[in-house]
Amino acid sequence: MGKSTLARLFAQRSGRKLYEVDLERHPELDEVFASRDTSRILSELEYLIDKGPIDDHASLLFLDEIQAAPSAIAALRSLHEDRPDLPVIAAGSLLEFVLADHAFSMPVGRIEYLFLEPMGFEEFLEALDETSLLELLLTYRLTDVFPGTAHRRLLGRLRDYMLVGGMPEAVGVFTETESFAAAGSVHASILETYRDDFAKYGTRSEIARLRRVYGFVPGAVGDKFKYSRVDSDVRSRDVKRALELLVMARVVRRVTHTDATGLPLGATLKESAFKTYFLDVGLMNAACGIDRLTPEQVADARFVNEGAMAEQFIAQHLPLIAPDDRAFTPTYWLREGRTNNAEVDFVHQLGSDVAPIEVKAGKSGSLKSLLELVSAQHYDRALRFDTNPPQLQRVSHTRSHGDDVIEFTLLSLPLYMVEQTSRLWRNLASDNPP
């Protein structure tokens, strides 16, 4: 995700002297951190790094791959309390696996958690130097006529993003080469690295279950998750344990059913009904075997999982428009019955509103489930993502039982405009022409 690179860039741009140690290369330091003796810890690190004393607020201590020395996590409390003048950054891969298996006192109130998501579509445009397209997205108002040429170019770049995704190295390689095959090589390396990392955590059977769930999710994106589909020969609780670890590590994204009766959406969760999504759409497609295509093949291809791609794209962008991703719980709405099933892809909080969200991979599609939810909860606004230019319309719907007519405003946005959702939703009233 680029955590190490960001820490180095931060030190450089803030004018701090960086003291970096890779704890995966020095696991023997776990014993040093276990002492909780700040003077000893800093002394050992100073001689290891050999950059002089770590002695002032202009320094920055960076503990990389902290999962390799679990005692260092607990020692963050001592470092903070004994040396409040010394800023410390810690980064780790699959860190949640360590937190789940080690019994130590967490430094509650002494650390701030920051989570990195894959690069969003707008960052992707910035990386490709598509400044005019990015500026259009940032300044567009619902009363504007959206240029057709820009729309077609953005759909092309959206197609690129669906295959490249937002992992920084894959984006960097694609920016330099415009080669999907080169980005695919990066994807293959990342996917295999995750699989190899599982071997460091748990028994052989636990590792096997992690790999089964990890391999299952990319091909089942957007489907209601059933443990038996992963492995019918393994107990559900064992599959659940593996899934929970991958969700905690944010390798898998879980979207849980909510009644959607109002805020907070998390107050009416039904934990047994949920869907799963993968870390990144580019990795998802690579795991499913869609990689190493030429630009011409990508332009002409019709993928059987285009609906899943669109949902995955929105799922991984929702945290980017949430007010606080640390507390963000993605949700959807589901009604199951013998003859009248209904599902709305996502239900999201936008300001003080509950926004039901329907996602379409193309230009058209039924809104039956969305209408059912809007009618049931009497929402006055709803949101749809598809491949049409942005559009605002007033919808009238007669309820299936009775003569009541439900009217609401439907904001339709192209998928590539997802990161502007909060702004456009907030400005709906002022931008909506009489």
Contacts in CASP RR format, 6 or more apart in sequence:
PFRMAT RR
TARGET T0000
AUTHOR 0000-0000-0000
METHOD contacts of the structure
MODEL  1
MGKSTLARLFAQRSGRKLYEVDLERHPELDEVFASRDTSRILSELEYLID
KGPIDDHASLLFLDEIQAAPSAIAALRSLHEDRPDLPVIAAGSLLEFVLA
DHAFSMPVGRIEYLFLEPMGFEEFLEALDETSLLELLLTYRLTDVFPGTA
HRRLLGRLRDYMLVGGMPEAVGVFTETESFAAAGSVHASILETYRDDFAK
YGTRSEIARLRRVYGFVPGAVGDKFKYSRVDSDVRSRDVKRALELLVMAR
VVRRVTHTDATGLPLGATLKESAFKTYFLDVGLMNAACGIDRLTPEQVAD
ARFVNEGAMAEQFIAQHLPLIAPDDRAFTPTYWLREGRTNNAEVDFVHQL
GSDVAPIEVKAGKSGSLKSLLELVSAQHYDRALRFDTNPPQLQRVSHTRS
HGDDVIEFTLLSLPLYMVEQTSRLWRNLASDNPP
1 116 0 8 1.000
1 117 0 8 1.000
1 118 0 8 1.000
1 167 0 8 1.000
1 168 0 8 1.000
2 116 0 8 1.000
2 168 0 8 1.000
2 169 0 8 1.000
3 64 0 8 1.000
3 91 0 8 1.000
3 92 0 8 1.000
3 116 0 8 1.000
4 62 0 8 1.000
4 64 0 8 1.000
4 91 0 8 1.000
5 168 0 8 1.000
6 116 0 8 1.000
7 18 0 8 1.000
7 20 0 8 1.000
7 60 0 8 1.000
7 62 0 8 1.000
7 64 0 8 1.000
7 89 0 8 1.000
7 91 0 8 1.000
8 18 0 8 1.000
8 20 0 8 1.000
8 62 0 8 1.000
10 16 0 8 1.000
10 60 0 8 1.000
10 89 0 8 1.000
11 17 0 8 1.000
11 18 0 8 1.000
11 60 0 8 1.000
11 62 0 8 1.000
12 18 0 8 1.000
14 60 0 8 1.000
15 58 0 8 1.000
16 58 0 8 1.000
16 59 0 8 1.000
16 60 0 8 1.000
16 87 0 8 1.000
17 51 0 8 1.000
17 58 0 8 1.000
17 59 0 8 1.000
17 60 0 8 1.000
18 59 0 8 1.000
18 60 0 8 1.000
18 62 0 8 1.000
19 45 0 8 1.000
19 46 0 8 1.000
19 49 0 8 1.000
19 51 0 8 1.000
19 54 0 8 1.000
19 59 0 8 1.000
19 60 0 8 1.000
19 61 0 8 1.000
19 62 0 8 1.000
20 49 0 8 1.000
20 62 0 8 1.000
20 64 0 8 1.000
21 29 0 8 1.000
21 45 0 8 1.000
21 48 0 8 1.000
21 49 0 8 1.000
21 62 0 8 1.000
21 63 0 8 1.000
21 64 0 8 1.000
22 64 0 8 1.000
22 65 0 8 1.000
23 29 0 8 1.000
23 30 0 8 1.000
23 63 0 8 1.000
23 64 0 8 1.000
23 65 0 8 1.000
23 66 0 8 1.000
23 67 0 8 1.000
23 68 0 8 1.000
23 69 0 8 1.000
23 72 0 8 1.000
24 64 0 8 1.000
24 65 0 8 1.000
24 68 0 8 1.000
25 65 0 8 1.000
26 48 0 8 1.000
26 69 0 8 1.000
27 68 0 8 1.000
27 69 0 8 1.000
29 44 0 8 1.000
29 45 0 8 1.000
29 48 0 8 1.000
29 69 0 8 1.000
29 72 0 8 1.000
30 68 0 8 1.000
30 69 0 8 1.000
30 70 0 8 1.000
30 71 0 8 1.000
30 72 0 8 1.000
31 71 0 8 1.000
32 40 0 8 1.000
32 41 0 8 1.000
32 44 0 8 1.000
33 41 0 8 1.000
33 69 0 8 1.000
33 71 0 8 1.000
33 72 0 8 1.000
33 74 0 8 1.000
33 75 0 8 1.000
34 71 0 8 1.000
34 74 0 8 1.000
34 75 0 8 1.000
35 41 0 8 1.000
36 74 0 8 1.000
36 75 0 8 1.000
36 78 0 8 1.000
37 78 0 8 1.000
38 78 0 8 1.000
38 79 0 8 1.000
38 82 0 8 1.000
38 83 0 8 1.000
41 75 0 8 1.000
41 78 0 8 1.000
41 79 0 8 1.000
42 54 0 8 1.000
42 83 0 8 1.000
45 54 0 8 1.000
45 61 0 8 1.000
46 52 0 8 1.000
46 53 0 8 1.000
46 54 0 8 1.000
54 61 0 8 1.000
54 86 0 8 1.000
56 85 0 8 1.000
57 85 0 8 1.000
57 86 0 8 1.000
57 87 0 8 1.000
59 86 0 8 1.000
59 87 0 8 1.000
60 87 0 8 1.000
60 88 0 8 1.000
60 89 0 8 1.000
61 79 0 8 1.000
61 86 0 8 1.000
61 87 0 8 1.000
61 88 0 8 1.000
61 89 0 8 1.000
62 88 0 8 1.000
62 89 0 8 1.000
62 90 0 8 1.000
62 91 0 8 1.000
63 69 0 8 1.000
63 72 0 8 1.000
63 88 0 8 1.000
63 89 0 8 1.000
63 90 0 8 1.000
63 91 0 8 1.000
64 90 0 8 1.000
64 91 0 8 1.000
64 92 0 8 1.000
65 91 0 8 1.000
65 92 0 8 1.000
65 93 0 8 1.000
66 72 0 8 1.000
66 73 0 8 1.000
66 90 0 8 1.000
66 91 0 8 1.000
66 92 0 8 1.000
66 95 0 8 1.000
67 92 0 8 1.000
67 93 0 8 1.000
67 94 0 8 1.000
67 95 0 8 1.000
67 97 0 8 1.000
67 98 0 8 1.000
70 98 0 8 1.000
70 102 0 8 1.000
70 104 0 8 1.000
71 104 0 8 1.000
72 90 0 8 1.000
73 90 0 8 1.000
73 98 0 8 1.000
73 99 0 8 1.000
73 102 0 8 1.000
73 104 0 8 1.000
73 106 0 8 1.000
73 107 0 8 1.000
74 104 0 8 1.000
74 105 0 8 1.000
74 106 0 8 1.000
74 107 0 8 1.000
76 88 0 8 1.000
76 90 0 8 1.000
76 107 0 8 1.000
76 110 0 8 1.000
76 111 0 8 1.000
77 105 0 8 1.000
77 107 0 8 1.000
77 110 0 8 1.000
79 86 0 8 1.000
79 88 0 8 1.000
80 88 0 8 1.000
80 107 0 8 1.000
80 110 0 8 1.000
80 111 0 8 1.000
81 110 0 8 1.000
90 111 0 8 1.000
93 197 0 8 1.000
94 194 0 8 1.000
94 197 0 8 1.000
94 198 0 8 1.000
94 201 0 8 1.000
94 249 0 8 1.000
94 251 0 8 1.000
95 249 0 8 1.000
96 245 0 8 1.000
96 248 0 8 1.000
96 249 0 8 1.000
96 250 0 8 1.000
97 200 0 8 1.000
97 201 0 8 1.000
97 245 0 8 1.000
97 248 0 8 1.000
97 249 0 8 1.000
98 201 0 8 1.000
99 106 0 8 1.000
99 248 0 8 1.000
100 245 0 8 1.000
100 248 0 8 1.000
101 201 0 8 1.000
101 202 0 8 1.000
113 326 0 8 1.000
115 250 0 8 1.000
115 319 0 8 1.000
115 325 0 8 1.000
115 326 0 8 1.000
117 316 0 8 1.000
117 319 0 8 1.000
117 320 0 8 1.000
117 325 0 8 1.000
118 165 0 8 1.000
118 166 0 8 1.000
118 167 0 8 1.000
118 279 0 8 1.000
118 280 0 8 1.000
118 316 0 8 1.000
119 127 0 8 1.000
119 165 0 8 1.000
119 166 0 8 1.000
119 167 0 8 1.000
119 168 0 8 1.000
119 171 0 8 1.000
120 161 0 8 1.000
120 166 0 8 1.000
120 316 0 8 1.000
120 317 0 8 1.000
120 320 0 8 1.000
120 419 0 8 1.000
121 157 0 8 1.000
121 158 0 8 1.000
121 161 0 8 1.000
121 313 0 8 1.000
121 317 0 8 1.000
121 416 0 8 1.000
121 418 0 8 1.000
121 419 0 8 1.000
122 134 0 8 1.000
122 137 0 8 1.000
122 138 0 8 1.000
122 419 0 8 1.000
123 166 0 8 1.000
123 171 0 8 1.000
124 157 0 8 1.000
124 160 0 8 1.000
124 161 0 8 1.000
124 164 0 8 1.000
124 165 0 8 1.000
124 166 0 8 1.000
124 171 0 8 1.000
125 133 0 8 1.000
125 134 0 8 1.000
125 137 0 8 1.000
125 157 0 8 1.000
126 134 0 8 1.000
127 171 0 8 1.000
127 172 0 8 1.000
127 175 0 8 1.000
128 157 0 8 1.000
128 175 0 8 1.000
130 153 0 8 1.000
130 157 0 8 1.000
132 150 0 8 1.000
133 150 0 8 1.000
133 153 0 8 1.000
133 154 0 8 1.000
133 157 0 8 1.000
136 147 0 8 1.000
136 150 0 8 1.000
137 154 0 8 1.000
137 416 0 8 1.000
137 417 0 8 1.000
137 419 0 8 1.000
137 420 0 8 1.000
138 420 0 8 1.000
140 146 0 8 1.000
140 390 0 8 1.000
140 417 0 8 1.000
140 420 0 8 1.000
140 424 0 8 1.000
141 427 0 8 1.000
141 431 0 8 1.000
142 390 0 8 1.000
142 392 0 8 1.000
142 411 0 8 1.000
142 424 0 8 1.000
142 427 0 8 1.000
142 428 0 8 1.000
142 431 0 8 1.000
142 432 0 8 1.000
143 431 0 8 1.000
143 433 0 8 1.000
146 389 0 8 1.000
146 390 0 8 1.000
148 389 0 8 1.000
151 389 0 8 1.000
151 414 0 8 1.000
154 414 0 8 1.000
154 416 0 8 1.000
155 387 0 8 1.000
155 414 0 8 1.000
155 416 0 8 1.000
157 416 0 8 1.000
158 313 0 8 1.000
158 414 0 8 1.000
158 415 0 8 1.000
158 416 0 8 1.000
159 298 0 8 1.000
159 299 0 8 1.000
160 174 0 8 1.000
160 298 0 8 1.000
161 281 0 8 1.000
161 313 0 8 1.000
162 281 0 8 1.000
162 282 0 8 1.000
162 285 0 8 1.000
162 309 0 8 1.000
162 313 0 8 1.000
163 180 0 8 1.000
163 183 0 8 1.000
163 282 0 8 1.000
163 285 0 8 1.000
163 290 0 8 1.000
163 291 0 8 1.000
163 293 0 8 1.000
163 298 0 8 1.000
164 170 0 8 1.000
164 171 0 8 1.000
164 174 0 8 1.000
164 180 0 8 1.000
164 183 0 8 1.000
164 282 0 8 1.000
165 171 0 8 1.000
165 183 0 8 1.000
165 280 0 8 1.000
165 281 0 8 1.000
165 282 0 8 1.000
165 283 0 8 1.000
166 280 0 8 1.000
166 281 0 8 1.000
166 282 0 8 1.000
167 186 0 8 1.000
167 187 0 8 1.000
167 190 0 8 1.000
167 280 0 8 1.000
167 282 0 8 1.000
167 283 0 8 1.000
169 186 0 8 1.000
169 190 0 8 1.000
170 183 0 8 1.000
170 184 0 8 1.000
170 186 0 8 1.000
170 187 0 8 1.000
170 190 0 8 1.000
170 282 0 8 1.000
171 183 0 8 1.000
173 179 0 8 1.000
173 182 0 8 1.000
173 183 0 8 1.000
173 185 0 8 1.000
173 186 0 8 1.000
174 180 0 8 1.000
174 182 0 8 1.000
174 183 0 8 1.000
178 295 0 8 1.000
180 291 0 8 1.000
180 292 0 8 1.000
180 293 0 8 1.000
180 294 0 8 1.000
180 295 0 8 1.000
180 298 0 8 1.000
181 291 0 8 1.000
181 292 0 8 1.000
181 293 0 8 1.000
181 294 0 8 1.000
183 282 0 8 1.000
183 291 0 8 1.000
184 286 0 8 1.000
184 291 0 8 1.000
184 292 0 8 1.000
187 282 0 8 1.000
187 283 0 8 1.000
187 286 0 8 1.000
187 291 0 8 1.000
188 286 0 8 1.000
188 291 0 8 1.000
190 283 0 8 1.000
191 283 0 8 1.000
191 286 0 8 1.000
191 287 0 8 1.000
194 214 0 8 1.000
194 251 0 8 1.000
195 211 0 8 1.000
195 214 0 8 1.000
198 207 0 8 1.000
198 210 0 8 1.000
198 211 0 8 1.000
198 214 0 8 1.000
199 207 0 8 1.000
201 207 0 8 1.000
201 210 0 8 1.000
201 245 0 8 1.000
205 238 0 8 1.000
206 241 0 8 1.000
206 242 0 8 1.000
209 231 0 8 1.000
209 234 0 8 1.000
209 238 0 8 1.000
209 239 0 8 1.000
209 241 0 8 1.000
209 242 0 8 1.000
210 242 0 8 1.000
210 245 0 8 1.000
210 246 0 8 1.000
212 230 0 8 1.000
212 231 0 8 1.000
212 234 0 8 1.000
212 239 0 8 1.000
212 242 0 8 1.000
213 230 0 8 1.000
213 239 0 8 1.000
213 242 0 8 1.000
213 243 0 8 1.000
213 246 0 8 1.000
213 252 0 8 1.000
214 246 0 8 1.000
214 251 0 8 1.000
214 252 0 8 1.000
215 287 0 8 1.000
216 229 0 8 1.000
216 230 0 8 1.000
217 246 0 8 1.000
217 252 0 8 1.000
217 276 0 8 1.000
217 277 0 8 1.000
217 278 0 8 1.000
218 278 0 8 1.000
218 283 0 8 1.000
218 284 0 8 1.000
218 285 0 8 1.000
218 287 0 8 1.000
218 288 0 8 1.000
219 284 0 8 1.000
219 287 0 8 1.000
219 288 0 8 1.000
219 305 0 8 1.000
219 308 0 8 1.000
220 229 0 8 1.000
220 276 0 8 1.000
221 275 0 8 1.000
221 276 0 8 1.000
221 277 0 8 1.000
221 278 0 8 1.000
221 284 0 8 1.000
221 305 0 8 1.000
221 308 0 8 1.000
221 311 0 8 1.000
221 312 0 8 1.000
222 255 0 8 1.000
222 275 0 8 1.000
222 276 0 8 1.000
222 277 0 8 1.000
222 308 0 8 1.000
222 311 0 8 1.000
222 312 0 8 1.000
223 275 0 8 1.000
223 276 0 8 1.000
224 273 0 8 1.000
224 274 0 8 1.000
224 275 0 8 1.000
224 334 0 8 1.000
225 243 0 8 1.000
225 254 0 8 1.000
225 274 0 8 1.000
225 275 0 8 1.000
225 276 0 8 1.000
227 236 0 8 1.000
227 239 0 8 1.000
227 240 0 8 1.000
227 243 0 8 1.000
228 236 0 8 1.000
230 239 0 8 1.000
231 239 0 8 1.000
243 252 0 8 1.000
243 254 0 8 1.000
243 276 0 8 1.000
246 252 0 8 1.000
247 253 0 8 1.000
247 254 0 8 1.000
250 279 0 8 1.000
251 278 0 8 1.000
251 279 0 8 1.000
252 276 0 8 1.000
252 277 0 8 1.000
252 278 0 8 1.000
252 279 0 8 1.000
253 276 0 8 1.000
253 277 0 8 1.000
253 278 0 8 1.000
253 279 0 8 1.000
253 315 0 8 1.000
253 316 0 8 1.000
253 330 0 8 1.000
254 274 0 8 1.000
254 275 0 8 1.000
254 276 0 8 1.000
254 277 0 8 1.000
254 330 0 8 1.000
255 274 0 8 1.000
255 275 0 8 1.000
255 276 0 8 1.000
255 277 0 8 1.000
255 315 0 8 1.000
255 330 0 8 1.000
255 331 0 8 1.000
255 332 0 8 1.000
255 346 0 8 1.000
256 269 0 8 1.000
256 270 0 8 1.000
256 271 0 8 1.000
256 273 0 8 1.000
256 274 0 8 1.000
256 329 0 8 1.000
256 330 0 8 1.000
256 331 0 8 1.000
256 332 0 8 1.000
257 269 0 8 1.000
257 270 0 8 1.000
257 273 0 8 1.000
257 274 0 8 1.000
257 331 0 8 1.000
257 332 0 8 1.000
257 333 0 8 1.000
257 334 0 8 1.000
258 265 0 8 1.000
258 266 0 8 1.000
258 268 0 8 1.000
258 269 0 8 1.000
258 270 0 8 1.000
258 331 0 8 1.000
258 332 0 8 1.000
258 333 0 8 1.000
258 347 0 8 1.000
259 268 0 8 1.000
259 270 0 8 1.000
259 333 0 8 1.000
260 268 0 8 1.000
260 331 0 8 1.000
260 333 0 8 1.000
260 344 0 8 1.000
260 347 0 8 1.000
260 354 0 8 1.000
260 356 0 8 1.000
260 373 0 8 1.000
260 377 0 8 1.000
261 268 0 8 1.000
261 377 0 8 1.000
262 268 0 8 1.000
262 354 0 8 1.000
262 377 0 8 1.000
263 349 0 8 1.000
263 352 0 8 1.000
263 354 0 8 1.000
264 349 0 8 1.000
265 329 0 8 1.000
265 331 0 8 1.000
265 347 0 8 1.000
265 349 0 8 1.000
265 354 0 8 1.000
266 329 0 8 1.000
266 331 0 8 1.000
269 329 0 8 1.000
269 331 0 8 1.000
273 334 0 8 1.000
273 336 0 8 1.000
275 332 0 8 1.000
277 284 0 8 1.000
277 311 0 8 1.000
277 312 0 8 1.000
277 315 0 8 1.000
277 316 0 8 1.000
278 284 0 8 1.000
278 287 0 8 1.000
278 312 0 8 1.000
279 316 0 8 1.000
280 316 0 8 1.000
281 309 0 8 1.000
281 312 0 8 1.000
281 313 0 8 1.000
281 316 0 8 1.000
284 308 0 8 1.000
284 309 0 8 1.000
284 312 0 8 1.000
285 291 0 8 1.000
285 305 0 8 1.000
285 309 0 8 1.000
288 305 0 8 1.000
290 303 0 8 1.000
290 305 0 8 1.000
293 301 0 8 1.000
303 309 0 8 1.000
306 361 0 8 1.000
306 362 0 8 1.000
307 359 0 8 1.000
307 360 0 8 1.000
307 361 0 8 1.000
309 361 0 8 1.000
310 359 0 8 1.000
310 360 0 8 1.000
310 361 0 8 1.000
310 362 0 8 1.000
310 385 0 8 1.000
310 415 0 8 1.000
311 345 0 8 1.000
311 359 0 8 1.000
313 415 0 8 1.000
313 418 0 8 1.000
314 345 0 8 1.000
314 346 0 8 1.000
314 357 0 8 1.000
314 359 0 8 1.000
314 385 0 8 1.000
314 415 0 8 1.000
314 418 0 8 1.000
315 330 0 8 1.000
315 346 0 8 1.000
317 418 0 8 1.000
317 419 0 8 1.000
318 328 0 8 1.000
318 330 0 8 1.000
318 346 0 8 1.000
318 348 0 8 1.000
319 325 0 8 1.000
319 328 0 8 1.000
319 330 0 8 1.000
320 419 0 8 1.000
321 348 0 8 1.000
321 350 0 8 1.000
321 418 0 8 1.000
321 419 0 8 1.000
321 421 0 8 1.000
321 422 0 8 1.000
322 328 0 8 1.000
322 348 0 8 1.000
322 349 0 8 1.000
323 351 0 8 1.000
330 346 0 8 1.000
330 348 0 8 1.000
331 346 0 8 1.000
331 347 0 8 1.000
331 348 0 8 1.000
332 343 0 8 1.000
332 344 0 8 1.000
332 345 0 8 1.000
332 346 0 8 1.000
332 347 0 8 1.000
333 342 0 8 1.000
333 343 0 8 1.000
333 344 0 8 1.000
333 347 0 8 1.000
333 356 0 8 1.000
333 369 0 8 1.000
333 373 0 8 1.000
334 342 0 8 1.000
334 343 0 8 1.000
334 344 0 8 1.000
335 341 0 8 1.000
335 342 0 8 1.000
335 343 0 8 1.000
335 372 0 8 1.000
342 368 0 8 1.000
342 369 0 8 1.000
342 372 0 8 1.000
342 373 0 8 1.000
343 369 0 8 1.000
344 356 0 8 1.000
344 357 0 8 1.000
344 358 0 8 1.000
344 369 0 8 1.000
344 370 0 8 1.000
344 373 0 8 1.000
345 357 0 8 1.000
345 358 0 8 1.000
345 359 0 8 1.000
346 356 0 8 1.000
346 357 0 8 1.000
346 359 0 8 1.000
347 354 0 8 1.000
347 355 0 8 1.000
347 356 0 8 1.000
347 357 0 8 1.000
347 373 0 8 1.000
348 354 0 8 1.000
348 355 0 8 1.000
348 357 0 8 1.000
348 383 0 8 1.000
349 355 0 8 1.000
350 383 0 8 1.000
350 421 0 8 1.000
350 422 0 8 1.000
350 425 0 8 1.000
350 426 0 8 1.000
351 422 0 8 1.000
351 425 0 8 1.000
351 426 0 8 1.000
353 381 0 8 1.000
353 425 0 8 1.000
354 377 0 8 1.000
354 379 0 8 1.000
355 381 0 8 1.000
355 382 0 8 1.000
355 383 0 8 1.000
355 425 0 8 1.000
356 370 0 8 1.000
356 373 0 8 1.000
356 374 0 8 1.000
356 379 0 8 1.000
356 382 0 8 1.000
356 383 0 8 1.000
357 382 0 8 1.000
357 383 0 8 1.000
357 384 0 8 1.000
357 385 0 8 1.000
358 367 0 8 1.000
358 369 0 8 1.000
358 370 0 8 1.000
358 382 0 8 1.000
358 383 0 8 1.000
358 384 0 8 1.000
358 385 0 8 1.000
359 384 0 8 1.000
359 385 0 8 1.000
359 386 0 8 1.000
359 415 0 8 1.000
360 384 0 8 1.000
360 385 0 8 1.000
360 386 0 8 1.000
360 387 0 8 1.000
361 386 0 8 1.000
361 387 0 8 1.000
362 386 0 8 1.000
362 387 0 8 1.000
363 386 0 8 1.000
363 387 0 8 1.000
363 388 0 8 1.000
364 386 0 8 1.000
365 386 0 8 1.000
367 384 0 8 1.000
367 410 0 8 1.000
370 382 0 8 1.000
370 384 0 8 1.000
371 395 0 8 1.000
371 397 0 8 1.000
371 406 0 8 1.000
373 379 0 8 1.000
374 382 0 8 1.000
374 397 0 8 1.000
374 406 0 8 1.000
374 408 0 8 1.000
375 397 0 8 1.000
375 399 0 8 1.000
375 404 0 8 1.000
375 406 0 8 1.000
378 406 0 8 1.000
379 408 0 8 1.000
380 408 0 8 1.000
380 409 0 8 1.000
381 408 0 8 1.000
381 409 0 8 1.000
381 410 0 8 1.000
381 411 0 8 1.000
381 425 0 8 1.000
381 428 0 8 1.000
382 395 0 8 1.000
382 408 0 8 1.000
382 409 0 8 1.000
382 410 0 8 1.000
382 411 0 8 1.000
383 410 0 8 1.000
383 411 0 8 1.000
383 412 0 8 1.000
383 413 0 8 1.000
383 421 0 8 1.000
383 425 0 8 1.000
384 410 0 8 1.000
384 411 0 8 1.000
384 412 0 8 1.000
384 413 0 8 1.000
385 412 0 8 1.000
385 413 0 8 1.000
385 414 0 8 1.000
385 415 0 8 1.000
385 418 0 8 1.000
386 412 0 8 1.000
386 414 0 8 1.000
386 415 0 8 1.000
387 414 0 8 1.000
387 415 0 8 1.000
388 412 0 8 1.000
388 414 0 8 1.000
389 414 0 8 1.000
390 411 0 8 1.000
390 412 0 8 1.000
390 413 0 8 1.000
390 414 0 8 1.000
390 417 0 8 1.000
390 424 0 8 1.000
391 412 0 8 1.000
392 409 0 8 1.000
392 410 0 8 1.000
392 411 0 8 1.000
392 412 0 8 1.000
392 428 0 8 1.000
392 431 0 8 1.000
392 432 0 8 1.000
393 409 0 8 1.000
393 410 0 8 1.000
393 412 0 8 1.000
394 407 0 8 1.000
394 408 0 8 1.000
394 409 0 8 1.000
394 410 0 8 1.000
395 407 0 8 1.000
395 408 0 8 1.000
395 409 0 8 1.000
395 410 0 8 1.000
396 405 0 8 1.000
396 406 0 8 1.000
396 407 0 8 1.000
397 405 0 8 1.000
397 406 0 8 1.000
397 407 0 8 1.000
397 408 0 8 1.000
398 404 0 8 1.000
398 405 0 8 1.000
398 406 0 8 1.000
399 405 0 8 1.000
399 406 0 8 1.000
409 428 0 8 1.000
409 432 0 8 1.000
411 424 0 8 1.000
411 425 0 8 1.000
411 428 0 8 1.000
413 420 0 8 1.000
413 421 0 8 1.000
413 424 0 8 1.000
417 424 0 8 1.000
424 431 0 8 1.000
END
